[in-house]
């Protein structure tokens, strides 16, 4: 009976499983970068604006503001994009009404409010990440088959930074993953049943994508090429919808920051394509501190899967995925050229999290051809290597979710823009240091029980956020 239920409600079961696992560590794991997004929904509901003014006293210390906030026209604004907090605000309506009915003030020095902020951040980001898993499943199912889709979805959920990054705090990468996964699915569905509504939806998603994390916009190039290849009025629908979705954020950025990408505009000045960019590129791939093939070595098989694209019968899908391979490479090159390519205080290859849905598609193309034959030594070896890399990938994520930041690798590493030696230390990595230090108790949800602890939390967070000075 249980098996029948699972078969009949496979999406629901996958979602519940993933969402439960994502929340089982009972804590958030962000940084100063993620604080504005965790508070803005309350500002929107309480004051009907996008200011962080009422939290000024919490942020301000010795007349200085942390790097994630900026005072403009007498108001305190987030230097990070506001797409994510705006989209998730509806989820905050009931908690907000509860705060009002319980007479709990919107004040970071109030332990009740701090607790709600922590809980809602965890629940919201886990929801975004879980939905990404669902759309990866649907996409692979549509492209290949259900068996492969289940395997790929679970790998994507628990063997990549979707778990250790996207489901842990309000990093922009979580929404990027979801928007990209939905886009891939819509393109596949459009090839199955062409629809103007799908094209318009892709346009809306693209508009949000650009203003949620402009540096990841390179991942949109294959989609734009796909739309242009349609060569009919749907091109107008797509770009019209993109403009419609992106214009409010464009006006916000121009009004308050005077440029297209708001506080993120500073990133353009921190990208340098020189010899150092080669080091960053290699570091994002194989450095012991941030290499994607160190933290998620299972994705090495995505490279092999990419070359199986040419076996696809649908030329439009084939061209889209082929171009996507170049966009993935372009994203790694771009972040490698960023002066802080290691992404500051965070776990693993955080900067590359947004492209994981595409790597999952390539991985699926490889997995579909895997077969287990105990008599065939070559196949047995491949399955063995695959299993070992998968186990390590899952282990690395478990360390990130349950152990990090115990061991204080980031704090002790001494990594700066001019001193990156520790990023290449194979004897002392974030994985080994955190694992040796032991599991972190679920502190956010449990320990905030009085004002004294709330004050201590404020002091601790301040020490963390002022230690970082580079915009992600």
C-alpha positions as semicolon CSV with decimal commas, in nm:
position;residue;x (nm);y (nm);z (nm)
1;X;0,000;0,000;0,000
2;X;0,286;0,235;0,082
3;X;0,457;0,153;-0,246
4;X;0,132;0,224;-0,431
5;X;0,105;0,562;-0,260
6;X;0,464;0,653;-0,348
7;X;0,413;0,559;-0,713
8;X;0,093;0,759;-0,731
9;X;0,235;1,065;-0,553
10;X;0,601;1,054;-0,654
11;X;0,650;1,432;-0,665
12;X;0,496;1,479;-0,323
13;X;0,708;1,201;-0,173
14;X;1,031;1,331;-0,325
15;X;0,954;1,682;-0,205
16;X;0,871;1,568;0,150
17;X;1,184;1,356;0,173
18;X;1,413;1,632;0,053
19;X;1,243;1,906;0,255
20;X;1,264;1,697;0,572
21;X;1,634;1,621;0,525
22;X;1,710;1,984;0,446
23;X;1,560;2,092;0,778
24;X;1,693;1,814;0,996
25;X;2,005;2,006;1,104
26;X;1,780;2,265;1,266
27;X;1,990;2,572;1,190
28;X;2,073;2,826;0,924
29;X;2,425;2,865;0,788
30;X;2,464;3,202;0,624
31;X;2,677;3,512;0,668
32;X;2,636;3,886;0,660
33;X;2,545;3,852;0,292
34;X;2,224;3,668;0,379
35;X;2,100;3,893;0,662
36;X;1,917;4,156;0,449
37;X;1,707;3,893;0,269
38;X;1,606;3,739;0,602
39;X;1,476;4,074;0,731
40;X;1,335;4,250;0,424
41;X;1,008;4,048;0,416
42;X;0,927;4,186;0,761
43;X;1,005;4,541;0,645
44;X;0,780;4,492;0,344
45;X;0,490;4,368;0,557
46;X;0,542;4,610;0,846
47;X;0,642;4,931;0,670
48;X;0,547;4,856;0,307
49;X;0,895;4,949;0,186
50;X;1,234;4,799;0,111
51;X;1,427;4,979;0,382
52;X;1,613;4,827;0,673
53;X;1,576;5,147;0,875
54;X;1,418;4,987;1,179
55;X;1,719;4,759;1,214
56;X;1,969;5,044;1,198
57;X;2,061;5,027;1,567
58;X;2,126;4,657;1,531
59;X;2,355;4,698;1,231
60;X;2,534;5,018;1,328
61;X;2,848;4,986;1,543
62;X;3,088;5,272;1,619
63;X;2,911;5,480;1,351
64;X;2,996;5,220;1,087
65;X;2,769;5,001;0,878
66;X;2,852;4,646;0,769
67;X;2,937;4,577;0,408
68;X;2,591;4,441;0,324
69;X;2,406;4,767;0,395
70;X;2,431;5,117;0,257
71;X;2,270;5,444;0,364
72;X;2,111;5,623;0,068
73;X;1,882;5,927;0,084
74;X;1,848;5,883;0,458
75;X;1,746;5,517;0,433
76;X;1,931;5,193;0,498
77;X;1,927;4,960;0,195
78;X;2,065;4,618;0,118
79;X;2,354;4,620;-0,127
80;X;2,240;4,273;-0,232
81;X;1,958;4,207;-0,482
82;X;1,602;4,222;-0,352
83;X;1,444;3,969;-0,590
84;X;1,455;3,678;-0,345
85;X;1,311;3,862;-0,042
86;X;1,029;4,007;-0,252
87;X;0,932;3,671;-0,401
88;X;0,929;3,492;-0,066
89;X;0,739;3,763;0,124
90;X;0,399;3,588;0,081
91;X;0,540;3,302;0,291
92;X;0,588;3,548;0,575
93;X;0,230;3,671;0,601
94;X;0,117;3,416;0,860
95;X;0,432;3,447;1,077
96;X;0,395;3,825;1,059
97;X;0,032;3,806;1,172
98;X;0,141;3,576;1,454
99;X;0,400;3,831;1,568
100;X;0,137;4,100;1,569
101;X;-0,121;3,891;1,756
102;X;0,142;3,787;2,013
103;X;0,260;4,149;2,049
104;X;0,615;4,056;1,957
105;X;0,797;4,363;1,819
106;X;0,989;4,359;1,490
107;X;1,314;4,405;1,675
108;X;1,634;4,202;1,645
109;X;1,697;4,247;2,019
110;X;1,373;4,065;2,092
111;X;1,442;3,688;2,125
112;X;1,096;3,595;1,994
113;X;1,148;3,788;1,673
114;X;1,502;3,654;1,629
115;X;1,365;3,302;1,661
116;X;1,098;3,365;1,395
117;X;1,358;3,517;1,161
118;X;1,577;3,207;1,196
119;X;1,292;2,961;1,153
120;X;1,146;3,138;0,852
121;X;1,481;3,169;0,678
122;X;1,542;2,798;0,721
123;X;1,194;2,697;0,606
124;X;1,196;2,935;0,308
125;X;1,538;2,845;0,170
126;X;1,466;2,474;0,217
127;X;1,147;2,522;0,017
128;X;1,333;2,694;-0,267
129;X;1,600;2,422;-0,274
130;X;1,344;2,141;-0,257
131;X;1,149;2,286;-0,548
132;X;1,475;2,297;-0,745
133;X;1,510;1,923;-0,686
134;X;1,153;1,867;-0,808
135;X;1,213;2,053;-1,134
136;X;1,542;1,875;-1,192
137;X;1,351;1,550;-1,149
138;X;1,081;1,660;-1,392
139;X;1,337;1,776;-1,647
140;X;1,542;1,457;-1,643
141;X;1,223;1,251;-1,649
142;X;1,110;1,438;-1,959
143;X;1,450;1,421;-2,128
144;X;1,543;1,063;-2,035
145;X;1,324;0,847;-1,809
146;X;1,185;0,820;-1,456
147;X;1,451;0,582;-1,322
148;X;1,731;0,814;-1,423
149;X;1,535;1,115;-1,299
150;X;1,502;0,973;-0,947
151;X;1,875;0,897;-0,927
152;X;1,979;1,237;-1,062
153;X;1,734;1,425;-0,838
154;X;1,868;1,255;-0,526
155;X;2,228;1,318;-0,630
156;X;2,144;1,682;-0,702
157;X;1,969;1,709;-0,365
158;X;2,224;1,543;-0,137
159;X;2,558;1,526;-0,319
160;X;2,595;1,889;-0,429
161;X;2,604;2,232;-0,271
162;X;2,229;2,252;-0,325
163;X;2,222;2,097;0,022
164;X;2,517;2,266;0,194
165;X;2,456;2,612;0,045
166;X;2,115;2,671;-0,112
167;X;1,910;2,499;0,159
168;X;2,097;2,665;0,446
169;X;2,055;3,041;0,407
170;X;1,939;3,322;0,178
171;X;2,225;3,306;-0,069
172;X;2,116;3,422;-0,415
173;X;2,230;3,086;-0,556
174;X;1,921;2,905;-0,427
175;X;1,678;3,106;-0,634
176;X;1,913;3,091;-0,934
177;X;1,903;2,712;-0,915
178;X;1,525;2,710;-0,898
179;X;1,480;2,956;-1,186
180;X;1,728;2,764;-1,401
181;X;1,570;2,426;-1,322
182;X;1,223;2,560;-1,406
183;X;1,356;2,711;-1,729
184;X;1,507;2,381;-1,842
185;X;1,178;2,205;-1,773
186;X;0,975;2,468;-1,959
187;X;1,200;2,442;-2,264
188;X;1,155;2,066;-2,270
189;X;0,780;2,106;-2,232
190;X;0,770;2,364;-2,509
191;X;0,935;2,114;-2,739
192;X;0,665;1,866;-2,647
193;X;0,371;2,107;-2,674
194;X;0,460;2,454;-2,804
195;X;0,289;2,726;-2,607
196;X;0,302;3,106;-2,598
197;X;0,241;3,087;-2,223
198;X;0,560;2,887;-2,178
199;X;0,761;3,145;-2,374
200;X;0,615;3,427;-2,166
201;X;0,696;3,233;-1,848
202;X;1,055;3,190;-1,968
203;X;1,074;3,565;-2,024
204;X;0,950;3,640;-1,672
205;X;1,198;3,394;-1,525
206;X;1,481;3,550;-1,726
207;X;1,397;3,898;-1,601
208;X;1,406;3,780;-1,240
209;X;1,720;3,576;-1,308
210;X;1,919;3,877;-1,431
211;X;1,837;4,097;-1,134
212;X;1,865;3,824;-0,872
213;X;2,231;3,758;-0,951
214;X;2,365;3,944;-1,250
215;X;2,695;3,752;-1,258
216;X;2,503;3,432;-1,332
217;X;2,328;3,583;-1,635
218;X;2,575;3,403;-1,859
219;X;2,367;3,092;-1,789
220;X;2,077;3,259;-1,976
221;X;2,263;3,275;-2,308
222;X;2,155;2,925;-2,422
223;X;1,793;3,011;-2,345
224;X;1,814;3,334;-2,542
225;X;1,965;3,145;-2,835
226;X;1,681;2,895;-2,809
227;X;1,424;3,175;-2,823
228;X;1,594;3,351;-3,115
229;X;1,595;3,023;-3,309
230;X;1,213;3,024;-3,298
231;X;1,214;3,309;-3,552
232;X;0,857;3,421;-3,494
233;X;0,650;3,655;-3,275
234;X;0,736;3,449;-2,968
235;X;1,069;3,633;-2,959
236;X;0,874;3,951;-2,884
237;X;0,671;3,769;-2,618
238;X;0,987;3,649;-2,448
239;X;1,174;3,979;-2,438
240;X;0,856;4,168;-2,353
241;X;0,796;3,942;-2,053
242;X;1,162;3,973;-1,955
243;X;1,135;4,351;-1,958
244;X;0,808;4,341;-1,764
245;X;0,960;4,126;-1,487
246;X;1,290;4,310;-1,472
247;X;1,179;4,673;-1,501
248;X;1,074;4,722;-1,135
249;X;1,416;4,602;-1,018
250;X;1,587;4,812;-1,283
251;X;1,408;5,126;-1,162
252;X;1,495;5,039;-0,802
253;X;1,864;5,004;-0,888
254;X;1,874;5,321;-1,095
255;X;1,686;5,525;-0,836
256;X;1,886;5,426;-0,533
257;X;2,224;5,316;-0,670
258;X;2,242;5,496;-1,003
259;X;2,330;5,189;-1,210
260;X;2,175;4,879;-1,367
261;X;2,270;4,627;-1,100
262;X;2,247;4,819;-0,775
263;X;2,495;4,737;-0,502
264;X;2,622;4,448;-0,716
265;X;2,772;4,693;-0,964
266;X;3,093;4,687;-0,760
267;X;3,153;4,330;-0,880
268;X;3,235;4,461;-1,228
269;X;3,539;4,640;-1,085
270;X;3,657;4,323;-0,912
271;X;3,680;4,107;-1,224
272;X;4,020;4,090;-1,392
273;X;4,102;3,857;-1,680
274;X;4,474;3,814;-1,621
275;X;4,715;3,545;-1,504
276;X;4,546;3,542;-1,162
277;X;4,220;3,444;-1,333
278;X;4,383;3,115;-1,437
279;X;4,457;3,040;-1,071
280;X;4,098;3,120;-0,981
281;X;3,965;2,899;-1,260
282;X;4,177;2,605;-1,149
283;X;4,091;2,676;-0,786
284;X;3,718;2,658;-0,852
285;X;3,773;2,317;-1,007
286;X;4,027;2,138;-0,788
287;X;4,148;2,349;-0,494
288;X;4,106;2,162;-0,161
289;X;3,912;2,456;-0,017
290;X;3,670;2,539;-0,300
291;X;3,710;2,297;-0,590
292;X;3,382;2,163;-0,724
293;X;3,549;1,834;-0,817
294;X;3,676;1,805;-0,459
295;X;3,342;1,874;-0,292
296;X;3,126;1,719;-0,565
297;X;3,350;1,479;-0,760
298;X;3,045;1,289;-0,885
299;X;3,000;1,575;-1,132
300;X;3,310;1,458;-1,316
301;X;3,071;1,222;-1,492
302;X;2,878;1,527;-1,615
303;X;3,169;1,595;-1,849
304;X;3,126;1,252;-2,007
305;X;2,749;1,297;-2,014
306;X;2,785;1,627;-2,197
307;X;2,928;1,452;-2,502
308;X;2,621;1,228;-2,514
309;X;2,413;1,531;-2,607
310;X;2,481;1,463;-2,972
311;X;2,279;1,142;-2,951
312;X;1,960;1,336;-2,875
313;X;1,705;1,335;-3,153
314;X;1,553;1,677;-3,083
315;X;1,780;1,937;-3,244
316;X;1,644;2,230;-3,043
317;X;1,710;2,053;-2,713
318;X;2,045;1,933;-2,842
319;X;2,149;2,287;-2,936
320;X;2,024;2,427;-2,604
321;X;2,221;2,176;-2,396
322;X;2,526;2,209;-2,620
323;X;2,529;2,586;-2,568
324;X;2,468;2,531;-2,196
325;X;2,802;2,353;-2,171
326;X;2,976;2,668;-2,289
327;X;2,774;2,883;-2,050
328;X;2,885;2,659;-1,762
329;X;3,247;2,697;-1,872
330;X;3,194;3,071;-1,908
331;X;3,058;3,097;-1,555
332;X;3,361;2,921;-1,411
333;X;3,592;3,150;-1,611
334;X;3,401;3,457;-1,493
335;X;3,415;3,366;-1,125
336;X;3,777;3,260;-1,163
337;X;3,852;3,616;-1,275
338;X;3,684;3,757;-0,963
339;X;3,945;3,880;-0,714
340;X;3,768;3,686;-0,438
341;X;3,709;3,370;-0,642
342;X;3,687;3,157;-0,328
343;X;3,365;3,340;-0,226
344;X;3,476;3,454;0,118
345;X;3,347;3,284;0,432
346;X;3,137;2,998;0,303
347;X;3,154;2,626;0,239
348;X;3,274;2,468;-0,081
349;X;3,234;2,602;-0,437
350;X;2,950;2,838;-0,347
351;X;2,993;3,055;-0,656
352;X;2,926;2,756;-0,885
353;X;2,605;2,646;-0,714
354;X;2,378;2,818;-0,965
355;X;2,489;2,602;-1,257
356;X;2,421;2,270;-1,082
357;X;2,085;2,203;-1,257
358;X;2,268;2,199;-1,590
359;X;2,538;1,968;-1,458
360;X;2,258;1,744;-1,331
361;X;2,116;1,721;-1,684
362;X;2,454;1,621;-1,825
363;X;2,497;1,370;-1,545
364;X;2,160;1,218;-1,631
365;X;2,270;1,159;-1,989
366;X;2,562;0,958;-1,854
367;X;2,370;0,767;-1,588
368;X;2,107;0,642;-1,833
369;X;2,369;0,422;-2,000
370;X;2,518;0,278;-1,680
371;X;2,450;-0,091;-1,636
372;X;2,571;-0,327;-1,365
373;X;2,723;-0,652;-1,487
374;X;2,932;-0,846;-1,236
375;X;3,091;-1,044;-1,521
376;X;3,205;-0,733;-1,707
377;X;3,514;-0,594;-1,531
378;X;3,504;-0,263;-1,715
379;X;3,143;-0,193;-1,618
380;X;3,208;-0,314;-1,266
381;X;3,503;-0,074;-1,236
382;X;3,294;0,218;-1,363
383;X;3,016;0,143;-1,116
384;X;3,276;0,115;-0,839
385;X;3,437;0,449;-0,920
386;X;3,096;0,610;-0,956
387;X;2,990;0,477;-0,615
388;X;3,307;0,596;-0,441
389;X;3,279;0,948;-0,586
390;X;2,910;0,960;-0,496
391;X;2,975;0,854;-0,137
392;X;3,246;1,118;-0,101
393;X;3,021;1,386;-0,254
394;X;2,745;1,306;-0,005
395;X;2,995;1,298;0,282
396;X;3,131;1,641;0,186
397;X;2,778;1,783;0,195
398;X;2,703;1,618;0,529
399;X;3,012;1,785;0,673
400;X;2,895;2,120;0,537
401;X;2,545;2,082;0,676
402;X;2,615;1,926;1,016
403;X;2,979;2,013;1,103
404;X;3,074;2,340;0,935
405;X;3,179;2,599;1,060
406;X;3,316;2,405;1,358
407;X;3,693;2,420;1,350
408;X;3,680;2,783;1,235
409;X;3,876;2,714;0,917
410;X;3,775;3,044;0,756
411;X;3,866;3,245;1,065
412;X;4,203;3,074;1,114
413;X;4,305;3,044;0,750
414;X;4,414;3,406;0,721
415;X;4,301;3,413;0,358
416;X;4,295;3,763;0,210
417;X;4,311;3,909;-0,138
418;X;4,690;3,910;-0,111
419;X;4,731;3,585;0,082
420;X;4,560;3,282;-0,069
421;X;4,814;3,014;0,021
422;X;4,581;2,841;0,268
423;X;4,327;2,779;-0,010
424;X;4,569;2,521;-0,153
425;X;4,660;2,343;0,172
426;X;4,572;1,974;0,127
427;X;4,667;1,892;0,487
428;X;4,411;2,127;0,641
429;X;4,087;2,171;0,445
430;X;3,742;2,297;0,548
431;X;3,612;1,941;0,512
432;X;3,871;1,775;0,734
433;X;3,890;2,061;0,987
434;X;3,512;2,078;1,030
435;X;3,470;1,701;1,050
436;X;3,745;1,666;1,312
437;X;3,586;1,943;1,520
438;X;3,254;1,757;1,549
439;X;2,886;1,821;1,483
440;X;2,733;2,164;1,541
441;X;2,422;2,146;1,765
442;X;2,099;2,286;1,611
443;X;2,154;2,623;1,777
444;X;1,939;2,871;1,589
445;X;1,606;2,711;1,673
446;X;1,681;2,602;2,027
447;X;1,924;2,834;2,205
448;X;1,761;3,172;2,145
449;X;1,547;3,179;2,457
450;X;1,623;3,507;2,630
451;X;1,737;3,858;2,564
452;X;2,087;3,792;2,689
453;X;2,140;3,529;2,422
454;X;1,990;3,759;2,159
455;X;2,244;4,024;2,255
456;X;2,522;3,767;2,241
457;X;2,397;3,665;1,897
458;X;2,416;4,026;1,785
459;X;2,775;4,060;1,908
460;X;2,875;3,733;1,744
461;X;2,716;3,821;1,412
462;X;2,878;4,162;1,416
463;X;3,221;4,003;1,465
464;X;3,148;3,779;1,167
465;X;3,009;4,034;0,925
466;X;3,277;4,295;0,988
467;X;3,548;4,038;0,920
468;X;3,436;4,021;0,556
469;X;3,476;4,313;0,323
470;X;3,427;4,179;-0,028
471;X;3,085;4,182;-0,188
472;X;3,001;3,829;-0,302
